[in-house]
């Protein structure tokens, strides 16, 4: 039994008491859980409760669950349906580590209604975000692996019949604060789309193409961007980035495509450095808030853009032809603010390295106080407002967060995901916009698992390489494109015993001179040769997080702020925000953080619940 069982029982009962006074939850989110549209869900939530409605092409039972990994084992499952007599049922189950199904002694799901026609069954049910049942999964703002199943027969006396192939999984952010993605009917749009690009039969390909935005007579705002992923290529197209290019490019560059980062890539492609938008696998379209839009049509707005598509082809398939891209909706009805994007985190480089065999390895990318001080003081002394964040890592990524500090005190993270899924990455709208002030600092923190790897994992472009980035959507737009850092290489090499490198540096990766055991090896070969253990990996991690770092602080285009390239030390130990001993923080009934006695906790939480119910 959980240590918090008595407390949780009180919270559970009082929140049920509250639910009887609820005005009802609107279904503001929806998703198709299978590719054929046979299993669809809608849901909504408030501070304590989440409500689902599932519509499935069956007249038998429906299964819906929350899984730690996307597999059946150790999952929280609910199964229900509508019987021939018209009565509906709902049962709470869980599975053990051997995938055996058990009926949960504490039935935490509440059936709201059920109905059935000749082809489909509809069920609606709700539960608390935190049920305080050890067999139930706590629902948080992180990614959730939803599992689903159905069968043509209802649940009998002996329990549910095995569902066979009618099953699947999908990652979702159930507590996404974003609202409906609808835009006015008839809104104009334009497409940036590949035209039958032949995808090379290799693991990773970045394909770039330059486009010209529509010629407009006056300023307009892009209000929504959505992916156009060719059907059947959902696992091939890993991410799509849109960059602003030099406005003085030759028109001959338009619609010219080439492999990105290739030695023969046209020079014009190197002028495209400022990120305008980012989409990654599993994500959907993004609708800007009503008061914000991406400005197009003015002299300082993008004219030429480069669309970069990352093709992930680990099975080395041949003959793939792709026509994916982006659709941008725009309107002459201007919003109040122009949106911008700041890329923060770890500067993508081989100097970002992860030892093999690590259960938990933490990387930190700093958007330094010095960079934000210089850029915002010059551009927007009152600060900028962040309204959405995209967290981006690759296959080794397990958890991410973008931490926010002001005067060395940590505020709430801008964004976090404790259950990061490489195959599900999308912008996270913030429930409340966050102001970033001059002199603030940010840390993009990534937690990795490299247990199954035999060699170092390097920062780089391939999905087998790693990144640690967060893209901040904000307003009003300022002249800051990247705010990143990279740990100095000298201290990393010193850890494995490197004493001298060959100079002048004429090759990349550069070559080691001494000691003898590394002589004439590149630094990447030397790192791989070192005999890594978990203990050494942890020691390396502790050292790297304290090393001096190279600051990247760049403007839109190819210009830089003066702090760019400077070597600075990580900030001194930053303090977590401290609460007074007399204050209890109960953010909601699903996440209780207390720093006082149990009696004070119970009193405070009960008052909070009553206030929520009766709007005191």
PAPA-948005 format. One record per residue: residue in three letters; x, y, z of N, C-alpha, C, O in turn. Coordinates in steps of 0.05 Angstrom, whole numbers, plus 5000, padded with zeros to 4 digits. Layout:
% residues N
alaXYZXYZXYZXYZ;...
//
This chain:
% residues 616
unk501749765000500050005000501850255000503850265013;unk500950454985502550704983502650845010500850825026;unk504950975015505251125041503251345043502551425065;unk502351445020500451675020497551585019495751745013;unk497051325024494351225021492251375037490151445026;unk492651425063490651575078490151845067487851935064;unk492251995061492052255049490652245023488752405017;unk491552055006490352034979487451964980485852044964;unk486651795000483851725003482151965008479951994997;unk483152155024481652405029481452565004479252664997;unk483652594990483652744965481752614945480252754931;unk481852344943480252204924477252244930475752304912;unk476452214955473652244963472652524959470452574949;unk474352724967473452994965473253084936471553254929;unk475052984919474953054891472552934877471453044859;unk471752684886469252564876466852734885465052774869;unk467052834909464953014920464753264902462553354896;unk467053364895467053604877465853544850464453704839;unk466453304840465553244813462553244810461553294787;unk461053204832458153214829457153494824454853534816;unk458853694830458153974825459354084800459054314793;unk460753904785462054004761460054074740457853964738;unk460754274724459054364702459554194677458354244656;unk461153984679461753814656464353904642465054134642;unk465553704629468153754616467653754586466453574575;unk468653964572468453974543470653794531472853784541;unk469953654509471853494495473353674475472453714453;unk475553794484476953984467479253844451480353974433;unk479853594457481953444443480753194430478753084440;unk482053104409481152864396483552734382485452874375;unk483352474377485452334363484352074352482751944364;unk485351994328484851734317487151554327489451614321;unk486551334341488651174352489650964333491850854337;unk488150894312489250714292489150844264487651034260;unk490750744246491050874220488550854203488151024185;unk486750664208484350634192481950774203479750754192;unk482250924225480051074236477950904250475650994253;unk478650664258476650494271476350564301474350504313;unk478450684313478450744341479051034345481351124340;unk477051184355477451474358476751554387474851444399;unk478251744397477651844424477452154424478652294407;unk475852244442475752534449476052554479475352374494;unk477252784488477552804517477753104525478353274509;unk477353144551477753404563478453364592478153144603;unk479353574605480253544633479953814648479754024636;unk480053784674480154024691482453984711484253814706;unk482454114734484654104752484953824765487153754774;unk482853664766483053414780482153174765482752954772;unk480653214743479352994730479753004700480053214688;unk479852764687479952744658477552574649476952374662;unk476352654627473952514617474452434588475452594572;unk473852184581474252074554471651994542469751914556;unk471552024516469351894500470751744478472251854462;unk470251484476471451314455469251214437467151134446;unk469851224411468051114391469550914374471550984361;unk468550664374470050444362468250284344465950244350;unk469350194322467850034303467749744312469049564302;unk465949704332465449434343462849444358461949654367;unk461649204362459349184379460049004403458248924419;unk462648954407463548804430464848994450464049224453;unk466948894463468149054484470249244472471349194451;unk470749454487472849654481474849654503474049664527;unk477449654497479549674517481149924513481750004490;unk481750054535483350314534485150304558484350244580;unk487750374553489650364575491850554574492350684553;unk493350574596495650754599498050574606497950424626;unk500150584590502350404593504950554597505250774586;unk506750454614509350594618511150584594512850754590;unk510750384576512550344553511150324527512450334506;unk508550304527507050254503506449954499505049874480;unk507449784517506949494516504749434536503849604551;unk503849184536501649094553502349074582500649124600;unk504849004588505648954616505549204633506149424624;unk504749164658504649384679502949614670503649854675;unk500649564658498949774647496449804664495549624678;unk495350034662492750114674490650104653490850254633;unk488649924655486749874633483949894643483249824665;unk482149994625479349994630478049864606478749914583;unk476049684611474649534590471649574594470649544616;unk470249624572467349664574465949614548467249554528;unk463349634549461749594525458749634531458049724552;unk457149554511454249574514453049294508453649184487;unk451449184527450348924524447948934505446949144498;unk446948694498444648674479442148804490440548904475;unk441948804517439548934529439749234531437949364542;unk442049344521442349634521443849744545444449984545;unk444349584565445749684588448749684583449749504569;unk450049894593452949914589454449844614453349844636;unk456949764610458649684633461449784629462349854606;unk462949804651465749904650467149774674466249794697;unk469449654669471049514690473949604689475049634668;unk475049654713477749744716479549504720479149344739;unk481649474703483549254705486349364706486849604702;unk488249184712491149254709492548994701491548774705;unk494949034690496548794682499048794698500149004705;unk500048554703502648524718504948524698504548554674;unk507348474707509648484690509748254670511148264650;unk508048044675507747824656505347854637504647664623;unk504248094637501948164619499348024627497448024611;unk499247904651496747774660494847994669495548174684;unk492247964661490248164667488948104694488147874699;unk488648314711487348284737485248494741485648724732;unk483048424753481048624760481948784783482848674804;unk481849044781482849224802480949234825478549294821;unk481949184850480149194873478949474877476649494887;unk480349684869479349954871478550044843480250094826;unk475950054838474850134811474950444809473150584820;unk476950544795477450834795476150984772475951224772;unk475150834752473850954729470850974733469650784743;unk469651184725466751224728465451234700466151404684;unk463651054695462151044670460151274669458551304688;unk460151424648458251644645455951574627453651634633;unk456551444604454451354587455651154566458051154562;unk453851004554454650824533452350794513450050804521;unk452950764488450950724468452150564445454550544442;unk450350454428451250274407449350284384446950304388;unk450350264360448650244336449449984321450649804333;unk448849974296449349724281452349664276453049444270;unk454049874279456849834272458749924294460949824296;unk457950124311459850244329458750244358456350234363;unk460750254376460150294405461450544415463750604407;unk459950694431460950944443460850914473458750844484;unk463050974487463150974516464351244525466251344513;unk463351344547464551584560465051514589463351394602;unk467451584598468151524626470151724636471451864620;unk470451744662472251944674473751814697473051594707;unk475951944705477451854728479052094738479452294723;unk480052074762481752284773484552264761485452044753;unk485852484758488552484748490352324766492152174757;unk489952354792491352204813489252044828487752164844;unk489151784824487151614838488151514865486451424881;unk490751524869491951414894491551114896491650994917;unk491250994873491250694870493850624857494450714835;unk495450454871498050374860497850234834499850214819;unk495550124827495149994801494450184778494350094755;unk493950434785493250634765495650814759497250864776;unk495750904734497851094727496951384733494751454726;unk498751534745498251814749498451954722500351914707;unk496452114716496452264690497652544695496552694711;unk499852604682501152864685501353004658500152904638;unk502753224657503153364632505153244613505453334590;unk506553024621508452894604507052714583504652684584;unk508652614565507652434545506452184558507652074577;unk504252084547502951844558502751644535501951714513;unk503651394540503251184520500551064524500050914543;unk498751124505495951014506495950754490496950744468;unk494750544502494350294488491450254484489750334500;unk490650114462487850074456487449794445489249664434;unk484949694447484249434436481149424434479749574447;unk480149234418477349184418476848894408478548774397;unk474348804413473648534405470748534397469148714405;unk469948344380467148334371465248224392462848254389;unk466348104413464648004435464948174460467048294465;unk462748184475462948334501464348164522464847924518;unk464948284544466248144566464347954579462148024587;unk465147704582463447494594464147454623465747604635;unk463047244634463447184663466347124668467447194690;unk467747004649470546924653472447154646474947114647;unk471447384639473147614633473347664603472147514588;unk474947854595475147924567476647714550478547604559;unk475547664526476947484507479247624495479247874492;unk481447484488483847604477483047754451481647654434;unk484047994448483248174427484648114400483748214379;unk486647944399488047884374489448124363490848264378;unk489148164337490648384323489248654326490348854317;unk486948664338485548914342486649064366485349094387;unk489049164363490349294385492449494373493049494349;unk493449674390495449854381496350044404495450014427;unk498050234397498950434417499350694403499750714379;unk499250914419499751184409500551354432499351344453;unk502551524427503351714448501751974445501352074423;unk500852074468499352324468500152484493501252374512;unk499652744491499852914515496952974524495753154513;unk495952814542493152834550492453094563490253194560;unk494453214577493853474590494953704575495753914586;unk495053684548495853904531493854134534491454094530;unk494854374543492954594547491954714522490154884523;unk492954644498492154754473489154714468488054514476;unk487954904455485054884449484754784420486654684408;unk482354814409481754724383483654844362484455074364;unk484254684341486054774320484454894297485654954276;unk481854944301480255044279481055334272481755484289;unk480855394246481255664236478955734219477455554210;unk478555994213476156074197476055924170478155894157;unk473655844162473355714136474155904114473656144115;unk475455784094476355954071478956094075479756254058;unk480356044098482956174102484856094080485155864073;unk486256294069488156244048490556084058491256104082;unk491755934041494155784048495955744024495155784001;unk498455674030500355594009501955364019502355334044;unk502955194001504354954008507254974000507955083979;unk509054874018511854834012512254534012512154404033;unk512654423988512454133986514554023967515054133945;unk515753803975517553653957516053563932513553513933;unk517453533911516253423886517853173879519753183864;unk516852943889517952683883520952673886522452613868;unk521752723911524652703918525352413921524052263936;unk527452323908528452053911530052033936532252153938;unk529051883956530451863982532651663980532151433972;unk535151733986537451553984537051304002535751324023;unk538151073994537950834011540150834031541950664031;unk539951034050541851044072540451124097538151214096;unk541751084120540451114146539251394150536951414158;unk540751604144539851874150540352054126542552054115;unk538252194118538552394097537152654105534852644113;unk538552874103537353134106537053254078538953304064;unk534553314071534053424044533053714047531153774062;unk534453894032533754184034532754284007533754203986;unk530954464009529954593984529154883991527954934012;unk529655063973529055343977526455423962526055343939;unk524855573976522255663965522055963969523456083986;unk520356093953519656373957516856393968515056263958;unk516656553990513956604001512356753980513456893962;unk509656743982507956893963508557193964509257303985;unk508457323941508757613939506157743948504057713935;unk506357893969503958023981504158323979506358433980;unk501958453976501958753974502058884001502759114004;unk501258734022501358844049501858624069501758384063;unk502458704094503058514115500758324121498458414121;unk501358074125499357874133500657704155503057704159;unk498957544168499957364189499357074182497157004175;unk501456904184501056614184499856544211500956614232;unk497556394210496156334235496156044242495455964264;unk496855874222497055584228498955454208499055534185;unk500555264218502355104201501854814207501754734230;unk501554654186501154364191502854204171503354284149;unk503553964180505253794162503653664140501253604144;unk504853634117503753474095505553234091507153224072;unk505153034108506852794106505552604087503252524091;unk506952524067505852334047504852084061506251974078;unk502551994053501351754066503251514063504251464041;unk503651374084505551154085508351224092510051044097;unk508951484094511651574101511751694130513651844136;unk509751624146509651734173512151664190512951824207;unk513351434185515751364200518351434185520551414196;unk518051534161520451614145521151904150523451974153;unk519052074152519552364155519752414185517752424199;unk522252454194522752484223522252774232520952814253;unk523152974218522553244225522653424201523953364181;unk521353654203521353864182522054124196520554214214;unk524154254186524854524197524554724174525154664151;unk523654964181523455184162525355404171525055514193;unk527255474153529255684159528755934141527855904119;unk529356164152529356414137532056444123534156404136;unk532056514097534556544081535056834076533357004082;unk537356894064537957164056535857264036535157114017;unk534857504040532757614023533757693995532157753977;unk536357683991537557773965538457543948540057573930;unk537357303953538057073937537157113908535257263903;unk538456983890537756983861535256813857534956603870;unk533456903841530956753836531456483825529756303826;unk533856433814534556173803534755963825534755723819;unk534956053850535255863872532555743880532455543895;unk530355873871527655783879527155493870527755423848;unk525955343888525255063884527654883877527354673866;unk529954973885532354813880532854643905533054743927;unk532954383900533354193923536054063922537254033901;unk537054003945539753873947539953743975538553823994;unk541653543977542153424003543553634021545553754014;unk542453674045543453874064546253784074546853544074;unk547853974083550353924097552253754080553953604090;unk551853764054553553604035555753784025555254024021;unk558153684019560353844009559654003984560654223980;unk557853893967557054033943554554193945553454283925;unk553554233969551154393973551654683963553754793969;unk549754793948550155073938550655273961549555243983;unk552255473955552955673975550555813986550455884010;unk548555853970546156003978544755864002543455994018;unk545055594004543755454025544955524053543555504073;unk547455614053548755684078547655954090548356014112;unk546056094074544956344084542356294100541256484112;unk541456054101538955984114539455864141539855624144;unk539456034162540255954188538256004210538355874231;unk536356184206534456254227531956084226530556084205;unk531455934247529055754248526555924250526256104267;unk524655864232521955984233519855804245518055894259;unk520255544240518255354250519555074251521455024236;unk518654914270519754644273517454454278515754504295;unk517454234263515554014268517153754270519153724256;unk516253574286517653314289515653084290513253134294;unk516652854286515052604282512952574304513552614328;unk510552504296508352454315506752704321504552684330;unk507852944316506453184322504353244301504353134279;unk502553424308500453514290501053804281503253904285;unk499053934270499454214263499454394287498754314309;unk500354644283500454834305498855084297499355194275;unk497055164314495455404310496455624329496555574354;unk497155854319498156064336495856174354493556174345;unk496556274378494456404394493156634380494356744361;unk490756714388489256924373490657194371490057354354;unk492557244389493857514389496657504377498057704377;unk497457274365500157244354500057114326498356944321;unk501857194309502157064283504957094272506457264281;unk505656934252508256964238507857174216506357134197;unk509357394218509057614199510257534172512557434171;unk508857594150509857564123508957814107506857924113;unk510557884088509758104070511058364074510758544057;unk512658404096514058654100516958624093517958404087;unk518358854094521158854085523058694103525158614095;unk522258654128523958504147523058214150524258064165;unk520958144136519857874138521257684119522657774100;unk520957424123522257234104521257264076518857304071;unk523057254057522357244029522956964018521256834006;unk525456874022526256604015526556444040527556534060;unk525556194038525856014061526955744051526655674028;unk528155604069529155344063527655134081527555164105;unk526554944068525254724082527154484084528054384063;unk527754404108529554174113527853944123526453964143;unk527953714109526553474117528653264124530453194108;unk528353154148530052934157528652664150526652604162;unk529852514132528852244126530352044143532852034142;unk528951884157530051674174529451404161527151314161;unk531551274151531151034135533050814145534850724130;unk532750724170534650534182534750264168536750124169;unk532550184154532549924140533749954112533749754097;unk534650194104536050244079534350164055535350034036;unk531750234056529950164034530750324009531650554010;unk530350203986530950323960528350413946526150303952;unk528550593928526350673911524250843924522050863913;unk524750963947522851133960522751403947524851523942;unk520351493940519951763928518051913946515851813952;unk518852153955517352293975516452573965517952713951;unk513952643973512852913966511653043991509553153990;unk513053024014512053144039512753434040514253544024;unk511553574060512153864063510453984085509753854104;unk509954244082508454404102506254564088506554644064;unk504054614102501954794092501755024112501454984136;unk501855264102501655504118499155664112498655744089;unk497455704132495055864130495656144138496956194159;unk494656344122495256624129492756794125490956724110;unk492857024138490457194139491257494139493257564150;unk489657664125490157954126489158074152489758314157;unk487657924168486758024194489158004214489657784224;unk490558224218493058214233492558174263490658274275;unk494358024275494457994304496058214316497358374302;unk496058224342497458444356500458414355501958614353;unk501458164356504358124358505457944336504057764325;unk507957984329509457814311510957604327512257664347;unk510757354318512057134332514857094323515557164300;unk516556984340519256904334519856634346518256534361;unk522156524339523156274349525956304359527656414344;unk526556214383529256194393530055904397528555754411;unk532255824386533255554390535155554414537155704414;unk534655394434536255374457537155094462536054904451;unk539155054478540054784485543054744480544654934483;unk543754514471546554444465547154484436545854374418;unk549154644430550054694403550754424391552354274402;unk549554354368549954094356552854064347553854204329;unk554353864359557153834354558153564365556853454383;unk560353474355561653234366562553274394563053084409;unk562853524403563653584430561453514450561953504474;unk559053464440556953364457556953054455556152944435;unk557852924476558352634475557252494499557352594522;unk556252254495555052094516556451824518556651684498;unk557551744541558851484544556851254541554451294545;unk557751024533555950784530555250664557556650714577;unk553150504557552450354581551250504604551350414626;unk550250744599549150914620546150894622544750934603;unk545150844647542350844652541251124651539051174640;unk542651304663541851594664544351764660546251754675;unk544251914638546452104633545152374626543352384610;unk546052584640544652844638546453034623548753074629;unk545253164603546553374588545153644593542653644596;unk546653854595545554124599546454314578548854344573;unk544554444564545154654545544254924557541854954563;unk546055114559545555364572544855594553546355644534;unk542655724557542055984545542856184567541256224585;unk545156294564546456434587545256704593543956834577;unk545656784618544857044627546157264610544857464603;unk548657224602550057424586548757464559548557684549;unk547957244546546657264520543957404521543357584505;unk542357314540539657444543539857734552538257894544;unk541857794569542258074577542858244553541558454550;unk544858164537545658334515543458364494542858584485;unk542258144486540358144464537658284473536658444458;unk536658214496534058334504534358624513532558784508;unk536558694526536958974533536859144508535859374509;unk538059044487538159204462535559204447534759404435;unk534158974448531758944431529058984446527259114435;unk528858874470526358874484526858864514526558654526;unk527559094526528259094555525958994573526458904595;unk523459014564521258914580520858614578519158504592;unk522458484561522358194560520558094537519158244525;unk520657834532519057704512517357494525517957394547;unk515157424512513157234523513356974508512856964483;unk514056754521514056494509511256364512510056364533;unk510256264489507556144490507455854481505455724484;unk509755744471509855454465512755374463514555534458;unk513255114468515955004468515854734454514154564459;unk517854684437518254414426520854304437523054424433;unk520754074451523053944461524053734441522353574431;unk526653734435527553554413530153404421532153524428;unk529953144420532352974424531952734405530052724389;unk533852544406533752314388533252054404532052064425;unk534151824394533351564404534151514433532751364447;unk536351624442537251574470535751744490535951704514;unk534251944481532852124499530651984515529151834504;unk530552044541528551934559526852144573524552094578;unk528052374579526552584592527952844585530352864581;unk526253064584527353324578525853534594523553504601;unk527153764598525753994609527354244603529854234600;unk525954464600527154724596526854884622524654974628;unk529054914637528955044663529355344660530755434642;unk528155494678528155784677529155904704528055834725;unk531156074702532256194726532256494725532556614703;unk531756614747531756914750533156984776532356904797;unk535357134773536957204797537756954813537556954837;unk538656754798539556504810537456344824538156144838;unk534956414822532756264834531256124811530556244791;unk530755864815529355714794526355754796525155724817;unk525155824773522255844770521255574760522755384757;unk518655564755517555324743518655274715519255474701;unk519155024707520254984680518355094658515955104662;unk519655194637517955274614516455044602514155064595;unk517854814601516554574590518154334601520454354607;unk516754104603518053864612516653624601514253634596;unk518053404599516853144591518552924604520752864595;unk517452804625518852584639518552314625519852124633;unk516952304603516552054589517052104559515452034542;unk519252234553519852324525519752084506520851874511;unk518452124483518151924463519252034437518152224426;unk521451914427522652004402520652014379520952194362;unk518651844379516751834357514352004362512351984348;unk514452184381512252364386513352624397513852654421;unk513652814379514753074387513053294374512653294350;unk512053474390510453694380510753934399511653904422;unk509954164389509954404406508054374429505854274426;unk509054454453507354444477506354734482507954894491;unk503854794477502855054485502955084515502254894529;unk503755314525503955354554501155434564499755584551;unk500455324587497855404599497755694606495655824606;unk500155804614500456084619503056184606505156054609;unk502856404591505256504578507356574599506656654621;unk509856554591512056614609513756834599514656834575;unk514357034615516057254607518957184612519657104634;unk520657224592523557204595524757484595524357634576;unk526157544617527257814621530257824615531557614616;unk531258064608534158084606535457994632534658064654;unk537557834630538957734654537857474664539057354682;unk535557374654534657104660536556904647538256984631;unk536356654654537856444641536156194638534256154654;unk536856034619535355784614537255554612539555584603;unk536355324620537955074617536054864604534054794616;unk536854774581535454544569536854294579539154244573;unk535354134594536553904607535353644594532953614592;unk537153474586536453224573537452984589539752984597;unk535752784593536552544606536552314585534552274572;unk538852174584539151964563539651694575540451664598;unk539051484559539651214566541251094543540251074521;unk543751004549545450884528546250604536548350504528;unk544550464552545350204563545949994541547749834545;unk544550004519545049804498547149874478547549734458;unk548650084483550650174463553450104472554150114496;unk555150034453557849954459559850174455562050164467;unk559150384440561050604435559750874443557350884451;unk561351084442560351344448558051424430557951344407;unk556251584441554151704424554951994421555552134440;unk554852094396555852364390553552554384551552474373;unk553952804390552153004380552353024350554453034339;unk550053014337550053024308547252994296545253024310;unk547152954270544652974255543152714254540652714252;unk544452484254543152234252541452174277542052274299;unk539352014273537651944296539251764316538451744339;unk541451644306543151494324545151674338546251594358;unk545551914328546952124343544952254362542652164365;unk545852464376543952584395543852894392545753024383;unk541653004401541153284403539853344430538753164442;unk540053584439538753674463537953964459539354154465;unk535554004447534654264438531854324447530254144450;unk531354574452528554664456528154914439529755094439;unk525854914425525155134408522955294422520755184428;unk523455544427521555714441520055884422521256044407;unk517455864421515756044406514956274424514056234446;unk515356524415515056754433514156994417514056994392;unk513557214431513057474419513857684440514157624463;unk514257934432514558034404517257944393519157894408;unk517457924367519857824353522258014358521958254356;unk524457894365526958044369529157914352528757704340;unk531458044352533657954335535457754351537857804355;unk534257524358535757314372534757054361532356984363;unk536556904348535756654335536656404351535156214354;unk539056414363540056184377541456274403542856474404;unk540856124425542056184451542755914462541155784475;unk545255824458546155554464548955544476550255754479;unk549755314483552455274494553555004487552054834478;unk556154974491557554724485559854694504561554874506;unk560054474519562354444538564954434523565254314502;unk567054564535569654564523570754284521570354114538;unk572254234499573253964494575653894511576053654517;unk577254084519579754024533579253864558580653664563;unk577353944574576753804599575753524594576153344610;unk574253484572573153224566575453034558575452794565;unk577353134542579652964534581452904558582552694560;unk581753104576583453064599582452834616584052694628;unk579852794617578652584633579652304624580152134641;unk580052264598580952004589584051994587585151794578;unk585452204595588352204596589752324573592152294570;unk588352464555589652594532591352824542590452984559;unk593852844533595753054542596253264520596753494527;unk596153184495596853374474595553294448595253054442;unk594653484432593553434406595453534385597253694390;unk595153424361596953514339596053784328593753824321;unk597953964327597454234317599354304295601654214296;unk598554474276595954594274593854384267594454174256;unk591354444274589154264268588454274239587654484229;unk588754054225588254054196586153844188585253834165;unk585353684207583253484201581053504221581353604243;unk578653394213576353384232575253104230574553004209;unk574952964253575753054280578853074282580252934268;unk579753254300582653294302584053044314582652874326;unk586653044312588252804319589752844345590753064351;unk589952634361591452634386594452584381595152424364;unk596052724397599052684395600052514417601652334413;unk599152564442600052404464597852384485596052554486;unk597952164501599951964505600051764482598451774463;unk601851584484602451394462600051224455599551164431;unk598451144475596250964470594051084452592450944440;unk594051364451592151494434593451624409592151744393;unk596051594407597551734386596451674358596051444351;unk595951884343594951874315592051774313591051714291;unk590751764336587851714335586351974335587252174347;unk584051984321582352224324581252224352581252024366;unk580252464361579252474388576752294391576252194413;unk575252254370572952074372573851784375572651634390;unk575951704361577051434364578251394392578051174404;unk579451604403580651584430578451554451578651384469;unk576251704448574051674466572851394465572051284486;unk572651284442571551014439573450804450572550594460;unk576050854449578050664459578050644489578750434500;unk577350864502577450874532575550664543573350614531;unk576250534564574650314576572550444595573050484618;unk570250484584568050604599566750404617566250174610;unk566150494642564450344660562250534670562450774665;unk560250434684558150604694559350814713558551044713;unk561150724731562450904750563951124736563751364743;unk565451054715567051254700565151444685565651684682;unk562951324675561051494660559751704678559451934670;unk559151624703557951814722559952034729559252264731;unk562551954733564552154739564952344716565252584720;unk564952234692565152404668562852604666563252834660;unk560452504672558052674671558352914691557753134684;unk559252854715559553064735561653274727561253504732;unk563753184714565853374705564853544682565153784682;unk563553424663562653564639560653794647560754004635;unk558953734666556953944674558154174688556854384692;unk560754154696562154374709564254514692565454704700;unk564554404667566654514649565854794639563554854636;unk567954964633567355214618565955144592566254924581;unk564355334582562755274558562955504538563355734545;unk562755424513562755604491559955704486558155544483;unk559555964485556856084482556256134453557856244438;unk553856054445552756124419550456314423548556254436;unk550756564412548756774416548556924390549857124386;unk546856824372546856924344544257074338542157014349;unk544557254319542257414309540857264286541857064277;unk538757384277537357284253539257324229540557534227;unk539457124213541457134191544057024200544156824215;unk546257154192548957054198550457234217552857194222;unk549057434229550357614248550357484276548857304281;unk552057604293552357494320552357724340553157944334;unk551457654365551757844387554657814397555957614392;unk555658014411558458024418559257794437561557724438;unk557357684451557957474470558457204455559557024467;unk557757194429558156954414561056864414562857024409;unk561556604420564156494420565756534445567956424448;unk564656684464566056724490565956464507564156314505;unk568056434523568156204541567256304569568556484580;unk565256184579564256254606563956004623563655784612;unk564056034649563555814667560555774671559055974670;unk559755534677556955494684556255664708558055714725;unk553755754711553155924734553555764760553355524760;unk554155904782554455764808551855614814549755664802;unk552055434833549755264840547255434842547055614859;unk545255374826542855524825540855414846540655174850;unk539455604858537755524880534955454870533855594853;unk533855234881531055184876529355394891530155484913;unk527155454880525455654893524455544920523355324921;unk525055684941524355594968521655704977520955934972;unk520155524990517555615001517855645031519355505044;unk516355835042516355875071515255625084513555485073;unk516355565108515455325123512455335129511255125134;unk511355575130508555605137506655585112504255595115;unk507855555088506255555064506255275052508355145051;unk503955175045503754915032502854965003500955104998;unk504254844985503554864956502154614948503254404947;unk499554634941498054414930497054514903495054644900;unk498654444882498054554855495354464846493854624834;unk494754214850492054104845491953834858493953744870;unk489653714858489453464873490953234860491153014872;unk492053274837493653064824496653084829498052904824;unk497453314840500353354844500753524868500553764867;unk501353394891501453544916504353554926505653344930;unk505353794929508053834940507853984966506954214967;unk508653864987508153975013510753995028512553825026;unk511054215044513354265060512654325089513954475103;unk510454205098509554255124508553995137508953785125;unk507354015159506453775173504053655158502753785142;unk503453405165501253265152498653405158496853425141;unk498353495183495853625191495353875174493153925165;unk497454035171497254285155496654215126495154355113;unk497854005117497453915089494553845084493253935065;unk493353685102490553595099488753835099486853855083;unk489254025117487554255120487654425095485654515083;unk490154475086490554645062489254525037487954665021;unk489654265034488654135010485554125010484254164990;unk484354085034481454075036480354355029478354375015;unk481654565039480754835033480954895003479255014991;unk483154794991483554834962481354704947480254814927;unk480654454954478554304941475854454943474454474923;unk475254544967472754684971472554944955470555014944;unk474855084954474955324938474455264909473055414895;unk475655044900475354974872472454904865471354974844;unk471154754884468454664879466454894879464754924862;unk466655064900464655264905465455544897464055734903;unk467955574885468855834876468956034898468056264895;unk469955944921470056124945472156344941472456504958;
//
